[in-house]
C-alpha cells in the first residue's frame, strides 16, 4: 500500500514538473516572438 502511494506521488510530481517545463517554454517562446516582431 505504501509503495503504491509513493509511486502515485512520484508520478504526480513528474507530471507537475513536465507541465511547469511546458509552461516555461511557452512563455519564453511568446516573449521571444513579441520582442522579435516588435
Buried (B, 14 or more C-beta within 10 A) or exposed (E): EEEEEEEEEEEEEEEEEEEEEEEEEEEEEEEEEEEEEE
